[in-house]
Amino acid sequence: MATYKDLNFDEGDDFPYIVTLTDENSDAVDLTGYTFYMTVKYKISDSDENAIFKKTVTSIPSPTLGIVTITIDRADTQNKIPGIYPYDIKYVDGTGDVRTILYGKFKITQASTDVVI
C-alpha cells in the first residue's frame, strides 16, 4: 500500500529526495534491478507526456541499502506556476512488478530570489 506524503519545494531549488525501502521486518529491501519513477502533473488526469516534470532513476549506487535518491533539479521547478500539484513515486522491480510507494501533493512555492546560472 502506498504512503501519502505531501512534499514542499521552492521554485528553482535543487533537492535530492531520498526514499528508503524496508520490508515488514524493517530490513533494507535490495533494490538491485529496480527502476524508480516520479511524476508531477498539473492535474491527475494529465498524460505523463504533459507532466510538469518526470524523473526516472535506474542507477542506485548501493542497492542493498534500500536507498534511492531522486534528484529534483532547479530546472524541474524553475519558472513553473507556484501551486499544489499531484505526484507519485513508483518502482518496477527486477521481476517486472510495479508498485506505487508514495503519492500526495507537490507544492511549488515561489522563490524570492532569481538565480541565473
CYANA upper distance limits for C-alpha pairs under 8 A (distance plus 0.5 A):
  1 MET  CA    100 THR  CA      8.03
  1 MET  CA    101 ILE  CA      7.48
  2 ALA  CA     99 ARG  CA      8.46
  2 ALA  CA    100 THR  CA      6.07
  2 ALA  CA    101 ILE  CA      4.81
  2 ALA  CA    102 LEU  CA      5.75
  2 ALA  CA    103 TYR  CA      7.44
  3 THR  CA    101 ILE  CA      6.47
  3 THR  CA    102 LEU  CA      5.34
  3 THR  CA    103 TYR  CA      6.94
  4 TYR  CA    102 LEU  CA      6.31
  4 TYR  CA    103 TYR  CA      5.61
  4 TYR  CA    104 GLY  CA      5.83
  5 LYS  CA    102 LEU  CA      7.13
  5 LYS  CA    103 TYR  CA      6.60
  5 LYS  CA    104 GLY  CA      5.69
  5 LYS  CA    105 LYS  CA      7.72
  6 ASP  CA    103 TYR  CA      8.14
  6 ASP  CA    104 GLY  CA      5.57
  6 ASP  CA    105 LYS  CA      5.24
  6 ASP  CA    106 PHE  CA      6.48
  6 ASP  CA    107 LYS  CA      8.13
  7 LEU  CA    104 GLY  CA      8.04
  7 LEU  CA    105 LYS  CA      6.77
  7 LEU  CA    106 PHE  CA      5.36
  7 LEU  CA    107 LYS  CA      6.60
  8 ASN  CA    106 PHE  CA      6.46
  8 ASN  CA    107 LYS  CA      5.18
  8 ASN  CA    108 ILE  CA      6.73
  8 ASN  CA    109 THR  CA      7.90
  9 PHE  CA     13 ASP  CA      7.81
  9 PHE  CA    106 PHE  CA      8.07
  9 PHE  CA    107 LYS  CA      6.57
  9 PHE  CA    108 ILE  CA      5.59
  9 PHE  CA    109 THR  CA      6.66
 10 ASP  CA     77 THR  CA      8.32
 10 ASP  CA    108 ILE  CA      6.12
 10 ASP  CA    109 THR  CA      5.23
 10 ASP  CA    110 GLN  CA      6.64
 10 ASP  CA    111 ALA  CA      6.39
 11 GLU  CA     74 ARG  CA      7.77
 11 GLU  CA     77 THR  CA      5.60
 11 GLU  CA     78 GLN  CA      5.72
 11 GLU  CA     79 ASN  CA      7.69
 11 GLU  CA     80 LYS  CA      7.72
 11 GLU  CA     82 PRO  CA      7.87
 11 GLU  CA    108 ILE  CA      6.30
 11 GLU  CA    109 THR  CA      6.19
 11 GLU  CA    110 GLN  CA      5.81
 11 GLU  CA    111 ALA  CA      5.87
 12 GLY  CA     73 ASP  CA      8.09
 12 GLY  CA     74 ARG  CA      4.61
 12 GLY  CA     75 ALA  CA      6.83
 12 GLY  CA     76 ASP  CA      7.89
 12 GLY  CA     77 THR  CA      5.76
 12 GLY  CA     78 GLN  CA      4.54
 12 GLY  CA     79 ASN  CA      7.86
 12 GLY  CA    111 ALA  CA      7.78
 12 GLY  CA    115 VAL  CA      8.35
 13 ASP  CA     73 ASP  CA      7.20
 13 ASP  CA     74 ARG  CA      5.10
 13 ASP  CA     77 THR  CA      7.92
 13 ASP  CA     78 GLN  CA      8.13
 14 ASP  CA     71 THR  CA      7.93
 14 ASP  CA     72 ILE  CA      6.25
 14 ASP  CA     73 ASP  CA      4.99
 14 ASP  CA     74 ARG  CA      5.27
 15 PHE  CA     71 THR  CA      6.37
 15 PHE  CA     72 ILE  CA      5.63
 15 PHE  CA     73 ASP  CA      6.90
 15 PHE  CA     74 ARG  CA      8.44
 16 PRO  CA     69 THR  CA      6.56
 16 PRO  CA     70 ILE  CA      6.31
 16 PRO  CA     71 THR  CA      4.77
 16 PRO  CA     72 ILE  CA      6.52
 17 TYR  CA     69 THR  CA      6.06
 17 TYR  CA     70 ILE  CA      5.56
 17 TYR  CA     71 THR  CA      6.39
 17 TYR  CA     72 ILE  CA      7.59
 18 ILE  CA     67 ILE  CA      7.42
 18 ILE  CA     68 VAL  CA      6.38
 18 ILE  CA     69 THR  CA      4.96
 18 ILE  CA     70 ILE  CA      6.79
 19 VAL  CA     67 ILE  CA      6.24
 19 VAL  CA     68 VAL  CA      5.86
 19 VAL  CA     69 THR  CA      6.75
 19 VAL  CA     70 ILE  CA      8.23
 20 THR  CA     28 ALA  CA      8.19
 20 THR  CA     66 GLY  CA      6.00
 20 THR  CA     67 ILE  CA      4.95
 20 THR  CA     68 VAL  CA      6.99
 21 LEU  CA     28 ALA  CA      6.52
 21 LEU  CA     29 VAL  CA      6.11
 21 LEU  CA     66 GLY  CA      5.61
 21 LEU  CA     67 ILE  CA      6.95
 22 THR  CA     26 SER  CA      5.53
 22 THR  CA     27 ASP  CA      5.60
 22 THR  CA     28 ALA  CA      4.90
 22 THR  CA     29 VAL  CA      5.60
 22 THR  CA     66 GLY  CA      7.16
 23 ASP  CA     27 ASP  CA      5.95
 23 ASP  CA     28 ALA  CA      6.95
 23 ASP  CA     29 VAL  CA      6.58
 28 ALA  CA     64 THR  CA      7.34
 28 ALA  CA     65 LEU  CA      6.05
 28 ALA  CA     66 GLY  CA      5.20
 28 ALA  CA     67 ILE  CA      8.49
 29 VAL  CA     64 THR  CA      7.17
 29 VAL  CA     65 LEU  CA      7.53
 29 VAL  CA     66 GLY  CA      5.25
 30 ASP  CA     63 PRO  CA      6.04
 30 ASP  CA     64 THR  CA      4.83
 30 ASP  CA     65 LEU  CA      7.15
 30 ASP  CA     66 GLY  CA      6.00
 31 LEU  CA     60 ILE  CA      8.03
 31 LEU  CA     63 PRO  CA      5.09
 31 LEU  CA     64 THR  CA      6.67
 31 LEU  CA     65 LEU  CA      8.40
 31 LEU  CA     66 GLY  CA      6.30
 31 LEU  CA     67 ILE  CA      8.29
 31 LEU  CA     93 ASP  CA      7.93
 32 THR  CA     60 ILE  CA      8.24
 32 THR  CA     63 PRO  CA      5.81
 32 THR  CA     64 THR  CA      7.59
 32 THR  CA     94 GLY  CA      7.49
 33 GLY  CA     58 THR  CA      8.43
 33 GLY  CA     93 ASP  CA      6.68
 33 GLY  CA     94 GLY  CA      5.04
 34 TYR  CA     58 THR  CA      7.28
 34 TYR  CA     91 TYR  CA      7.07
 34 TYR  CA     92 VAL  CA      6.10
 34 TYR  CA     93 ASP  CA      4.84
 34 TYR  CA     94 GLY  CA      5.99
 35 THR  CA     56 THR  CA      7.56
 35 THR  CA     57 VAL  CA      6.20
 35 THR  CA     58 THR  CA      5.26
 35 THR  CA     59 SER  CA      8.40
 35 THR  CA     91 TYR  CA      5.97
 35 THR  CA     92 VAL  CA      5.81
 35 THR  CA     93 ASP  CA      7.10
 36 PHE  CA     55 LYS  CA      8.50
 36 PHE  CA     56 THR  CA      6.18
 36 PHE  CA     57 VAL  CA      5.53
 36 PHE  CA     58 THR  CA      7.14
 36 PHE  CA     89 ILE  CA      7.53
 36 PHE  CA     90 LYS  CA      6.23
 36 PHE  CA     91 TYR  CA      4.81
 36 PHE  CA     92 VAL  CA      7.09
 37 TYR  CA     54 LYS  CA      7.74
 37 TYR  CA     55 LYS  CA      6.13
 37 TYR  CA     56 THR  CA      5.17
 37 TYR  CA     57 VAL  CA      7.00
 37 TYR  CA     89 ILE  CA      6.01
 37 TYR  CA     90 LYS  CA      5.69
 37 TYR  CA     91 TYR  CA      6.55
 38 MET  CA     54 LYS  CA      6.13
 38 MET  CA     55 LYS  CA      5.55
 38 MET  CA     56 THR  CA      7.12
 38 MET  CA     70 ILE  CA      8.35
 38 MET  CA     87 TYR  CA      7.64
 38 MET  CA     88 ASP  CA      6.24
 38 MET  CA     89 ILE  CA      4.89
 38 MET  CA     90 LYS  CA      7.06
 39 THR  CA     48 ASP  CA      7.72
 39 THR  CA     51 ALA  CA      7.25
 39 THR  CA     52 ILE  CA      8.31
 39 THR  CA     53 PHE  CA      6.64
 39 THR  CA     54 LYS  CA      4.98
 39 THR  CA     55 LYS  CA      7.00
 39 THR  CA     87 TYR  CA      5.98
 39 THR  CA     88 ASP  CA      6.26
 39 THR  CA     89 ILE  CA      7.23
 40 VAL  CA     51 ALA  CA      6.33
 40 VAL  CA     52 ILE  CA      6.06
 40 VAL  CA     53 PHE  CA      6.11
 40 VAL  CA     54 LYS  CA      6.93
 40 VAL  CA     85 TYR  CA      7.15
 40 VAL  CA     86 PRO  CA      6.41
 40 VAL  CA     87 TYR  CA      4.82
 40 VAL  CA     88 ASP  CA      7.43
 40 VAL  CA    106 PHE  CA      7.65
 41 LYS  CA     46 ASP  CA      7.06
 41 LYS  CA     48 ASP  CA      8.03
 41 LYS  CA     50 ASN  CA      7.77
 41 LYS  CA     51 ALA  CA      4.84
 41 LYS  CA     52 ILE  CA      5.60
 41 LYS  CA     53 PHE  CA      7.64
 41 LYS  CA     85 TYR  CA      6.54
 41 LYS  CA     86 PRO  CA      6.27
 41 LYS  CA     87 TYR  CA      6.85
 42 TYR  CA     46 ASP  CA      7.49
 42 TYR  CA     51 ALA  CA      7.05
 42 TYR  CA     52 ILE  CA      6.82
 42 TYR  CA     85 TYR  CA      6.01
 42 TYR  CA     86 PRO  CA      7.47
 43 LYS  CA     85 TYR  CA      7.00
 43 LYS  CA     86 PRO  CA      6.83
 44 ILE  CA     86 PRO  CA      6.51
 44 ILE  CA     87 TYR  CA      8.46
 46 ASP  CA     50 ASN  CA      6.65
 46 ASP  CA     51 ALA  CA      7.34
 47 SER  CA     51 ALA  CA      7.20
 48 ASP  CA     54 LYS  CA      8.17
 52 ILE  CA     76 ASP  CA      8.00
 52 ILE  CA     80 LYS  CA      8.41
 53 PHE  CA     76 ASP  CA      6.40
 55 LYS  CA     70 ILE  CA      7.76
 55 LYS  CA     71 THR  CA      8.49
 55 LYS  CA     72 ILE  CA      8.42
 56 THR  CA     70 ILE  CA      8.47
 57 VAL  CA     69 THR  CA      8.47
 57 VAL  CA     70 ILE  CA      7.22
 60 ILE  CA     67 ILE  CA      8.23
 60 ILE  CA     68 VAL  CA      6.48
 60 ILE  CA     69 THR  CA      8.26
 62 SER  CA     66 GLY  CA      8.15
 62 SER  CA     67 ILE  CA      7.80
 63 PRO  CA     67 ILE  CA      7.11
 63 PRO  CA     68 VAL  CA      8.15
 72 ILE  CA     76 ASP  CA      6.88
 73 ASP  CA     77 THR  CA      7.98
 74 ARG  CA     78 GLN  CA      6.15
 77 THR  CA    108 ILE  CA      7.65
 80 LYS  CA    108 ILE  CA      8.43
 81 ILE  CA    108 ILE  CA      8.15
 81 ILE  CA    110 GLN  CA      8.40
 82 PRO  CA    107 LYS  CA      7.90
 82 PRO  CA    108 ILE  CA      5.36
 82 PRO  CA    109 THR  CA      5.74
 82 PRO  CA    110 GLN  CA      5.96
 83 GLY  CA    107 LYS  CA      6.18
 83 GLY  CA    108 ILE  CA      5.87
 83 GLY  CA    109 THR  CA      7.27
 84 ILE  CA    105 LYS  CA      6.55
 84 ILE  CA    106 PHE  CA      6.04
 84 ILE  CA    107 LYS  CA      4.81
 84 ILE  CA    108 ILE  CA      6.91
 85 TYR  CA    105 LYS  CA      5.90
 85 TYR  CA    106 PHE  CA      5.52
 85 TYR  CA    107 LYS  CA      6.76
 86 PRO  CA    103 TYR  CA      8.00
 86 PRO  CA    104 GLY  CA      6.33
 86 PRO  CA    105 LYS  CA      5.23
 86 PRO  CA    106 PHE  CA      6.39
 87 TYR  CA    103 TYR  CA      6.09
 87 TYR  CA    104 GLY  CA      6.21
 87 TYR  CA    105 LYS  CA      6.54
 87 TYR  CA    106 PHE  CA      6.56
 88 ASP  CA    100 THR  CA      7.55
 88 ASP  CA    101 ILE  CA      8.16
 88 ASP  CA    102 LEU  CA      5.99
 88 ASP  CA    103 TYR  CA      4.57
 88 ASP  CA    104 GLY  CA      7.09
 89 ILE  CA    100 THR  CA      6.40
 89 ILE  CA    101 ILE  CA      6.37
 89 ILE  CA    102 LEU  CA      5.63
 89 ILE  CA    103 TYR  CA      6.84
 90 LYS  CA     98 VAL  CA      7.46
 90 LYS  CA     99 ARG  CA      5.98
 90 LYS  CA    100 THR  CA      4.65
 90 LYS  CA    101 ILE  CA      6.16
 90 LYS  CA    102 LEU  CA      7.67
 91 TYR  CA     98 VAL  CA      6.18
 91 TYR  CA     99 ARG  CA      6.04
 91 TYR  CA    100 THR  CA      7.06
 91 TYR  CA    101 ILE  CA      8.04
 92 VAL  CA     96 GLY  CA      6.05
 92 VAL  CA     97 ASP  CA      5.94
 92 VAL  CA     98 VAL  CA      4.99
 92 VAL  CA     99 ARG  CA      7.15
 93 ASP  CA     97 ASP  CA      6.00
 93 ASP  CA     98 VAL  CA      7.18
